[in-house]
Amino acid sequence: MIIHCRQRCYSGWTCALEGKHSGIMMHMLGLLIVVFSVTLCDAQCWQKIIGYDAQGCTDEKGVLHEFNSKWKTKDCQSCSCHKKIMRCCSLVATPTDYDEEKCESIFYEETCSYEVVEKADPSKLCEVHGLVG
């Protein structure tokens, strides 16, 4: 059995099976696709069209980046520059489903990550049930 997958822009993966396969394999593949799609669809991305006469991509701080280059910004974005488009996606997974009365989220800029801790005792981690980003 051969599985062919290709990424679709910001909306997950498209996969096709080639050859004989069992019902169990189809269910496992379906579950795998759902897991990948949920993960990939949560990404917070934006893009900017580049002018036809541009020499590269200019970021929000005015820095010019060469075509076919990639960089990470201080505000936790992963960006890439292409001939027609500049694309940036957040590297941050923001906690969304936790006990907000008992807990608070702390952002660490150095690692582009959050930690959710108890307000009364910040040495204790809280349970998080959802992330966006």
Helices and strands as residue ranges (DSSP letters): E 2-8, E 12-18, H 23-41, E 45-49, E 57-58, E 64-65, E 69-72, E 77-81, E 85-90, E 94-95, E 103-108, E 113-118, E 131-132
